[in-house]
Amino acid sequence: GFAGEALSAVIENAFRQGSHIVFAECDPRNTASWELLEKVGLCREAHFRKNIWFHKDENGNPVWKDTYVYAKLNDSRFQRGD
């Protein structure tokens, strides 16, 4: 849908402007996010376990979360035959 079209346009624009790679991070529990990243051609590069926290529990301890890292290389120079 619209999210995939918008994300694809952002990636294409970044590559047109000379970016070598784009990457994204998401919560592994957010299936819709990582499925969208895969749909537009990003590949899962890493799964960091309990690497980040945003909230604390009732005792003031951090609630650690996992992170997926996705990336896509700009390989357009290979597609043109350069």
Residue, then its C-alpha position, 0 to 999 in steps of 0.5 A: g500500500f501507501a507505506g511501501e510506495a512511500l518507503s520505496a520512494v525514500i530509498e530510491n531518492a537516497f540512492r539517486q543522491g549518492s547514498h551507498i546504503v540505507f538501513a532501518e531498525c525496528d522492534p522484532r515484535n512489530t511484524a508489520s514493520w519488518e515485513l514492510l522492510e523486507k517487501v521493499g528489498l531490505c535484508r535483515e543484517a542483525h538481531f540485537r538482543k536486549n540492546i535498548w530501553f525506552h521505559k522503566d518498570e515499576n521498580g525503576n529498572p530498564v525494560w530492555k528490548d530487542t532490535y532488528v537491523y535491516a539494510k539495502l545497498n545501492d547496487s545501481r552501478f552494477q545494474r547499469g554495467d559500470 
